Amino acid sequence: MNNNKERKETMEQQEEEKDMNIMNNDIHERYKGEINPFQVKEDKPMKLIIEKEDKTIEEHNLWYVNTDPAEMSSMSIVKAMYNARKMESKISHVYRDCSANYPVNEGNHLDAFNALNVFMNKVHKLFKEFKDEDDQLPRYVKVFRLETRKKLGEENFSPLHAYSIRTMKETLKDAVIDEMYVSEMTGDTKHGWKIEFQSAIYNKRGQHYKKTWPGVLYLNNTPNGYRLMWSDKKTKTPIWAVGYTTMAQRKMVPKNGFLESYTREFCEELLKPEHVLPILKWIPLEHMWTSGSSIYPHGITQSDIYWVGGEVSTKKVLNKAYMHPHGVTKNIFGGINNIKTFDELRTVIGLLRVARGFNPQVLEKLDLATTVDFYRRSNNDISEVRKQIKSFFTHFGYKDQYLTQMFSNTSVEVVDPEMDTFAIMHRADNVVDAARTFSQIKSRTHRTAIKQHVARSRMSIEEIHDFITMEYGKIQTENKELEKNDFWNTFGLFDDKWIAEGIQMIVPKMTHDLVEWGAVQNNCIGTYADRVYSGSRMVIGFKDSKGKWIGHAEVTKDMYMTQLLGKHNRALTKETLEPIIKFLKDKLKVSIPSHYESNDDADNDRFN
């Protein structure tokens, strides 16, 4: 019984398989004589047929007009766009050159012309158009973002990749499509993402080629956070610490501002700051910015990677920068917990790298806000600033007072009680400027004499700056006596005289007088020495009852005052400005600019 039942089931299964084979392999035999309700229409490519005046026929295959541009490769698109424009031009020339004896096949021409326009409109719809207004030639950049897959909130055109961007640039010379592909790396040793670039190019000579760029950006997920690195696909050579702009200059990736922007956008979308530096999970990144020179997103630099890396302890990070056997104390900047943002941490790292010769205790006296303000103002050339500060300490000593004068607030230590807030805030700038000026003095004898004088005199930072500036000015210029002519005598009559209550007038006798004034006032009065010596103008100074400089005025030979400014080229106070102006007008018959007489801020006029 069981055998018969099994035999019956086997026969039924074989019959079913036979029917399936007939359906799959011989569908026409099975439905012979019936009409197929799903007939396939043969899609013939459109052709443009042009009959010339000599009766010869030109036939052009418009292979692309019935194709969806969204499904075309980049090379196909640039070739199709080039051919489409050429065909449009041919049709236009036919209509322009035809005559009564030269009939035109309007039906085929109009069909082809319309098909070409439909195709090009389809292409343009896929690309968002941007006009480059800085370019004199008509130039359009089109960004193509076809929605096929979505990842990280972005649209892309390649379903084989997690994220991709295609841009097209058309000029009078060529059409270029640049592409960026992002793929996820998987495997036992590699985790993260890689970004690759390709281009399709078609030029006006009809030459077309595809280029795979050698630069590949790897976003490697490591135990210490994501690490970004370029690699040369041809040589397998790693390229560290350079941004997209540098790679484009090296011709490793397309020189395309849109792709550069999208590369950064992808990195910043994928990687949060704490994915790169774990410490940022606890210390916020106060100022997020992007830079073409940086490879890392959110303004994180290669220096941050080196000094911070995967470390999450603030003290360990600072000890690495300080390199002192005893390390920093917990009271650095009045308490290590005062360092609350990553920008402040960066600042302290930068300072510790130049303060390695100082005792840890002196760091407790420094003011964090003052230090951050200085480094933030110096952000454009921070490596040069660090170099100059190190040079200053090397030449003039690692003295605690220098560091506290530079980076303490007014309540900690004030060398000169009458020093104003502006001067206190810029003491660190004076160190940088003094070191830079000192480096320009090439004579070893002069340099040694300056260093010895500074060591003997126990000068403050501001006094060192003024002294070096003055000595440099004297070295650069010859000391010449000013001629006591009628123009000089006009002012000389009031030399050392009190022209108003508490205001004394000083007239220069030698060109080096002006050099010394400029050094003390931190402006460029010293460069006016030759003009004063030639008699084309006069620079006069004013002091207060304590012998301190109030400011200086410049007067031309036709008795017109061009400048009246105080230290650091700042405007004078109303209490000193008005009596000086009155004296110059009444006693010396000097014409005064209207903005001085109306007491407006005269910072636009400066000794430089």
C-alpha positions in Angstrom: 0.0 0.0 0.0 2.7 2.4 1.0 4.7 1.6 -2.2 1.7 2.3 -4.4 1.1 5.6 -2.6 4.7 6.7 -3.0 4.7 5.7 -6.7 1.5 7.8 -7.3 3.0 10.9 -5.5 6.2 10.6 -7.6 4.2 10.5 -10.9 2.2 13.6 -9.8 5.5 15.4 -9.0 7.0 14.6 -12.4 3.9 15.8 -14.2 4.0 19.1 -12.2 7.7 19.6 -13.1 6.9 18.9 -16.8 4.2 21.7 -16.7 6.7 24.1 -15.1 9.3 23.3 -17.8 6.8 24.0 -20.4 5.9 27.4 -18.8 9.5 28.4 -18.3 11.1 27.1 -21.5 8.4 26.9 -24.1 5.7 29.5 -23.3 4.8 30.0 -27.0 4.1 26.3 -27.5 1.9 26.2 -24.4 -0.2 29.2 -25.5 0.1 28.6 -29.3 -2.4 30.6 -31.2 -3.2 33.0 -28.4 -2.4 36.8 -28.5 0.3 37.8 -25.9 -1.3 40.6 -23.9 2.1 42.0 -22.9 3.7 42.6 -26.3 7.2 44.2 -26.1 7.6 47.2 -28.3 10.9 47.3 -30.1 12.6 50.6 -29.2 14.5 51.8 -32.2 17.0 54.6 -31.7 16.0 58.0 -33.2 18.0 59.2 -36.2 18.5 62.6 -37.7 18.5 62.4 -41.5 19.9 65.4 -43.4 19.6 65.7 -47.2 22.2 68.1 -48.5 21.9 70.3 -51.6 24.0 67.9 -53.6 21.4 65.1 -52.7 23.9 63.3 -50.5 22.4 62.0 -47.2 23.8 62.4 -43.7 22.5 60.1 -41.1 23.1 60.7 -37.3 22.2 58.2 -34.7 20.7 60.0 -31.7 21.2 57.0 -29.4 20.8 58.9 -26.2 17.5 60.9 -26.6 15.3 58.0 -25.5 17.6 57.1 -22.5 16.9 58.2 -19.0 20.0 60.4 -18.0 19.5 59.2 -14.4 20.6 55.7 -15.5 23.5 56.9 -17.7 27.2 56.8 -16.7 29.1 60.0 -16.3 31.0 59.4 -19.6 27.7 58.8 -21.4 26.2 62.0 -20.2 29.1 64.2 -21.2 29.3 62.5 -24.7 25.5 62.8 -25.1 25.5 66.5 -24.1 28.3 67.3 -26.5 26.6 65.4 -29.4 23.2 67.0 -28.5 24.5 70.5 -28.8 26.3 69.6 -32.1 23.1 68.2 -33.5 21.1 71.2 -32.5 23.7 73.4 -34.3 23.5 71.2 -37.4 19.7 71.6 -37.6 20.0 75.3 -37.1 22.5 75.6 -39.9 20.3 73.5 -42.3 17.3 75.9 -41.8 19.6 78.9 -42.1 21.2 77.8 -45.3 18.2 76.3 -47.1 16.5 77.9 -50.1 13.5 77.3 -52.3 15.5 74.8 -54.3 16.8 73.1 -51.1 13.9 71.4 -49.4 14.1 70.4 -45.8 12.6 67.3 -44.2 10.8 69.3 -41.6 9.1 66.3 -39.9 12.3 64.5 -39.1 14.2 67.7 -38.2 11.5 68.9 -35.8 11.2 65.5 -34.2 14.9 65.3 -33.7 15.1 68.9 -32.4 12.3 68.4 -29.9 13.8 65.1 -28.7 17.2 66.8 -28.2 15.6 69.5 -26.1 13.7 67.0 -24.1 16.8 65.0 -23.3 18.9 68.1 -22.3 16.1 69.3 -20.1 16.1 66.0 -18.4 19.8 66.3 -17.8 19.4 69.9 -16.4 16.7 68.8 -14.1 19.1 66.3 -12.5 21.6 69.1 -11.8 21.1 72.1 -9.6 22.6 75.1 -11.5 25.0 77.6 -10.0 26.5 80.5 -12.0 30.1 81.5 -11.3 29.8 85.3 -11.2 33.5 85.8 -10.8 34.2 84.1 -14.2 34.2 86.4 -17.2 33.1 83.5 -19.5 29.7 81.9 -19.2 30.4 79.0 -16.7 27.8 76.9 -14.9 28.5 74.3 -12.3 25.7 71.7 -11.9 25.4 69.5 -8.8 23.7 66.2 -9.5 22.0 64.5 -6.5 19.8 61.6 -7.7 17.9 59.9 -5.0 18.6 56.1 -5.2 19.6 55.4 -1.6 19.7 57.5 1.5 22.4 57.3 4.2 23.4 59.9 6.8 20.6 62.1 5.6 22.2 62.8 2.2 21.1 61.9 -1.3 23.4 60.1 -3.7 23.4 58.8 -7.3 25.2 55.5 -6.9 23.3 52.6 -5.3 26.6 50.7 -4.9 27.9 53.2 -2.4 26.7 54.6 0.9 27.0 58.2 -0.3 28.0 59.8 -3.6 28.0 63.2 -5.2 28.3 64.1 -8.9 29.0 67.6 -10.2 29.2 68.8 -13.8 31.1 71.8 -15.0 30.6 73.2 -18.5 32.9 75.8 -20.1 33.7 76.8 -23.6 36.6 74.4 -23.5 35.1 71.2 -22.2 32.5 69.5 -20.0 33.7 67.8 -16.9 31.8 65.5 -14.5 33.6 65.0 -11.1 32.4 62.3 -8.7 32.8 61.4 -5.1 32.1 57.9 -3.8 31.9 56.9 -0.2 32.2 53.2 0.7 32.1 51.5 4.1 35.2 49.5 4.9 34.7 46.1 6.5 37.1 43.4 7.6 39.1 42.1 10.4 41.6 44.9 10.4 39.8 47.8 8.7 36.8 49.6 10.1 35.5 53.0 8.8 35.0 54.6 5.5 36.9 55.5 2.3 36.3 58.3 -0.1 37.3 58.0 -3.8 37.1 60.4 -6.8 36.6 60.0 -10.5 36.1 62.3 -13.4 34.6 62.1 -16.9 35.9 64.6 -19.4 34.8 65.6 -22.9 36.5 68.5 -24.7 35.7 70.6 -27.8 38.0 68.5 -29.9 35.7 65.5 -29.4 38.2 63.7 -27.1 36.7 62.0 -24.1 38.3 60.0 -21.3 37.6 58.8 -17.8 40.0 59.5 -14.9 40.3 57.7 -11.6 42.1 60.1 -9.2 44.9 58.5 -7.1 44.0 60.3 -3.9 41.8 58.3 -1.5 40.7 59.6 1.9 40.4 56.9 4.6 38.4 57.5 7.8 39.8 54.8 10.0 38.0 53.8 13.2 40.6 53.2 15.9 40.5 52.6 19.7 41.6 56.2 20.1 39.0 57.7 17.8 38.6 58.2 14.0 41.9 59.0 12.2 41.8 60.5 8.8 44.6 59.8 6.2 45.0 60.2 2.5 46.6 57.5 0.5 48.1 57.4 -3.0 46.2 54.6 -4.8 49.0 54.1 -7.3 52.0 53.9 -4.9 50.1 52.9 -1.7 51.9 55.8 0.1 50.1 57.4 3.1 49.8 61.2 3.1 49.3 62.7 6.6 47.9 66.0 7.9 46.9 67.7 4.6 43.5 68.9 3.6 41.5 68.6 0.4 43.0 71.9 -1.0 46.6 70.6 -0.7 45.6 67.3 -2.3 44.0 69.2 -5.2 47.2 71.3 -5.7 49.1 68.1 -5.9 46.7 66.8 -8.6 45.6 63.9 -6.4 41.9 64.8 -6.3 39.7 67.0 -8.5 40.1 70.7 -8.1 36.5 71.2 -7.4 35.2 73.5 -4.6 31.8 71.7 -4.5 33.4 68.3 -3.9 35.7 69.8 -1.3 32.7 71.1 0.5 30.8 67.9 0.3 33.8 65.9 1.5 33.9 68.0 4.6 30.1 67.9 5.0 30.2 64.1 4.9 33.0 63.9 7.5 31.2 66.3 9.8 27.9 64.5 9.3 29.4 61.1 10.0 31.9 62.1 12.7 30.9 63.9 15.8 33.8 65.8 17.6 34.0 63.1 20.3 34.4 60.4 17.6 37.7 62.0 16.7 38.8 63.2 20.2 37.1 61.3 23.0 37.9 64.1 25.5 35.3 66.3 23.6 32.6 64.2 25.1 33.3 66.0 28.4 34.9 69.3 27.2 32.8 71.1 24.6 34.4 72.4 21.4 33.4 76.1 21.8 34.1 77.3 18.2 33.4 74.8 15.4 34.7 75.9 12.0 36.0 74.2 8.8 39.1 74.9 6.9 40.3 73.7 3.5 43.8 73.3 5.0 42.6 70.9 7.7 41.9 67.2 7.1 39.8 66.8 10.2 36.2 68.1 10.6 34.8 70.6 13.1 38.1 72.6 13.2 40.0 69.7 14.8 43.7 70.0 13.7 46.6 67.6 13.4 48.2 69.3 16.4 45.1 68.4 18.4 45.4 64.8 17.4 49.1 64.7 18.4 48.7 66.5 21.8 45.3 65.1 22.9 44.6 62.0 20.8 42.6 59.4 22.7 43.5 60.8 26.1 40.5 61.9 28.3 42.5 63.2 31.3 43.1 67.0 31.2 46.1 66.7 33.5 47.8 64.0 31.4 47.3 66.1 28.2 48.9 69.1 29.9 51.8 67.1 31.3 52.6 65.8 27.8 52.8 69.4 26.5 54.8 70.7 29.5 57.4 67.9 29.7 58.4 68.9 33.2 59.7 66.2 35.6 57.1 67.2 38.3 54.3 68.0 35.8 51.7 70.7 36.2 50.0 71.3 39.6 46.2 71.1 40.1 46.2 74.8 40.7 47.4 75.8 37.2 45.5 78.9 36.1 44.0 79.1 39.6 42.6 75.6 39.3 42.8 73.0 36.6 39.0 72.8 36.6 38.9 76.4 35.2 39.8 74.8 31.9 36.2 74.1 30.7 36.3 74.3 26.9 38.5 72.7 24.3 39.5 76.2 23.1 40.9 76.9 26.5 42.7 73.5 26.6 44.3 74.3 23.2 45.5 77.6 24.6 47.1 76.1 27.7 48.8 73.4 25.5 50.2 76.2 23.3 51.5 78.1 26.3 53.0 75.1 28.0 55.0 74.3 24.9 56.9 77.6 25.3 56.9 77.6 29.1 58.9 74.4 29.7 61.7 76.3 31.3 59.5 77.8 34.1 58.6 76.3 37.5 55.1 74.8 37.8 54.2 77.2 40.6 54.4 80.3 38.3 51.7 78.8 36.1 49.3 79.1 39.1 49.5 82.9 38.9 48.5 83.2 35.2 45.0 84.3 34.1 43.3 82.0 31.7 41.1 84.6 30.1 44.1 86.9 29.3 46.0 83.9 27.9 43.0 82.8 25.7 42.5 86.3 24.4 46.1 86.6 23.3 46.2 83.2 21.5 42.9 83.9 19.9 44.1 87.2 18.5 47.3 85.3 17.2 45.3 82.4 15.7 46.3 83.1 12.1 50.0 82.6 12.7 50.2 80.6 16.0 53.4 78.7 15.1 55.2 81.9 14.4 54.0 83.5 17.6 55.1 80.4 19.6 58.6 80.7 17.9 59.0 84.3 18.8 57.9 83.9 22.5 60.4 81.0 22.8 63.1 83.2 21.2 62.4 86.0 23.7 62.8 83.7 26.7 66.0 82.2 25.2 67.7 85.6 24.8 66.4 87.4 27.9 65.9 84.6 30.4 63.1 82.4 31.8 62.2 84.9 34.5 58.9 84.4 36.3 58.1 88.1 36.0 58.1 87.9 32.2 55.4 85.2 32.2 53.3 86.9 34.8 53.5 90.2 33.1 52.4 88.6 29.8 49.5 86.5 31.0 48.3 87.9 34.4 45.4 90.2 34.8 45.6 93.6 36.5 44.9 92.2 39.9 47.9 89.8 40.0 50.9 91.9 39.0 51.2 95.4 37.5 54.8 96.5 36.9 53.7 100.1 36.2 50.7 101.2 38.4 49.8 103.8 35.8 49.8 101.4 32.9 46.3 101.4 31.3 44.3 98.3 30.4 45.1 98.5 26.7 48.9 98.3 27.5 48.4 95.5 30.0 46.4 93.4 27.5 49.1 93.8 24.8 52.1 92.9 26.9 52.3 89.5 25.3 52.2 91.2 21.8 55.1 93.3 22.9 57.1 90.1 23.6 56.4 88.8 20.1 57.2 92.1 18.4 60.4 92.6 20.5 61.6 89.1 19.6 60.9 89.7 15.9 62.7 93.0 15.9 65.7 91.5 17.8 66.0 88.8 15.1 66.4 91.5 12.5 69.6 92.9 14.2 72.3 90.9 12.5 75.4 92.3 14.3 76.5 90.0 17.1 78.1 93.0 18.9 74.8 94.9 18.9 72.8 91.9 20.0 75.2 91.1 22.9 75.1 94.8 24.0 71.3 94.8 24.0 71.1 91.6 26.0 73.6 92.8 28.6 71.8 96.1 29.0 68.5 94.4 29.6 70.0 92.0 32.1 71.6 94.9 34.1 68.5 97.2 34.0 65.8 94.7 35.2 63.4 96.0 32.6 59.8 95.2 32.3 58.5 93.6 29.1 57.3 97.0 27.7 60.6 98.6 28.5 62.5 95.8 26.7 60.3 96.2 23.7 60.8 99.9 23.5 64.5 99.6 24.0 65.0 97.0 21.3 62.8 99.0 18.9 64.7 102.1 19.6 68.1 100.5 19.1 67.0 98.8 15.9 65.8 102.2 14.6 69.1 103.8 15.4 71.0 101.0 13.6 68.9 101.4 10.5 69.2 105.2 10.3 72.0 107.7 10.6 71.7 110.2 13.5 71.6 113.7 11.9 71.2 117.1 13.5 68.1 118.9 12.3 68.6 122.3 10.6 67.5 125.2 12.7 65.8 127.0 9.8 62.7 129.3 9.9 60.3 126.3 9.8 62.1 124.6 12.7 62.3 127.9 14.7 58.6 128.4 14.5 58.2 125.4 16.8 61.6 125.7 18.5 60.5 128.9 20.2 58.2 126.7 22.4 60.6 123.8 23.0 60.3 122.7 26.7 57.6 125.4 27.3 54.3 124.7 29.1 51.7 125.5 26.5 48.8 124.7 28.8 48.3 123.6 32.4 50.1 120.3 32.8 51.1 120.1 29.1 54.7 120.6 27.9 55.8 120.8 24.3 59.0 119.0 23.0 60.7 119.7 19.7 63.2 117.2 18.2 66.9 118.2 17.7 68.3 115.0 16.1 66.8 112.4 13.9 67.3 109.7 16.6 65.0 111.7 18.9 62.2 110.7 16.6 63.4 107.1 16.6 63.3 107.0 20.5 59.9 108.7 20.5 58.5 106.1 18.2 60.0 103.2 20.2 58.5 104.5 23.5 55.1 105.4 21.9 54.9 102.0 20.0 54.3 103.6 16.6 56.3 104.5 13.5 57.3 108.1 14.3 61.0 107.0 13.7 60.3 106.5 10.0 59.4 110.2 9.7 63.0 111.2 10.6 64.1 111.7 6.9 61.0 113.8 6.2 61.6 116.0 9.3 65.3 116.3 8.4 64.4 117.4 4.8 62.2 120.2 6.3 59.0 119.0 4.5 57.2 118.5 7.9 57.7 118.6 11.7 56.8 116.1 14.4 56.4 117.6 17.8 55.7 115.9 21.2 53.7 116.7 24.3 54.4 115.5 27.9 52.4 115.7 31.1 53.5 117.2 34.4 55.1 113.9 35.4 57.3 113.8 32.3 55.2 111.0 30.6 54.3 111.3 26.9 50.8 112.5 26.0 51.2 112.2 22.2 52.7 113.6 19.1 51.5 115.9 16.2 52.6 116.0 12.6 52.5 119.4 10.8 53.3 120.0 7.2 55.4 122.8 5.8 52.3 124.8 4.9 51.2 124.6 8.5 48.5 122.0 8.3 48.2 119.4 11.1 47.8 115.8 9.6 48.0 113.8 12.8 47.6 114.1 16.6 47.7 110.8 18.4 48.9 109.2 21.6 50.6 105.9 22.4 49.7 103.0 20.2 48.2 105.5 17.7 45.2 106.0 19.9 43.1 109.2 20.1 43.9 111.7 22.9 41.4 112.3 25.7 39.2 115.4 25.5 41.1 117.0 28.4 44.4 116.9 26.5 43.2 117.2 23.0 41.3 120.6 23.3 44.2 122.6 24.9 46.7 121.3 22.4 44.4 122.1 19.5 43.8 125.6 20.9 47.6 126.3 21.2 48.4 125.1 17.7 45.6 127.3 16.2 46.2 130.4 18.3 50.0 130.5 18.7 51.3 128.7 15.7 48.5 129.4 13.2 48.2 125.7 12.3 45.1 124.6 10.3 43.3 121.8 12.0 41.2 119.0 10.4 37.5 119.3 11.2 37.2 115.9 12.8 39.8 116.9 15.4 38.0 120.1 16.2 34.7 118.2 16.6 36.4 115.8 19.0 35.7 112.8 16.7 37.8 109.7 17.1 40.9 110.2 15.0 42.0 106.6 14.9 41.9 106.6 11.1 44.9 108.9 11.1 48.0 107.2 12.4 51.8 107.3 12.4 52.7 104.5 10.1 
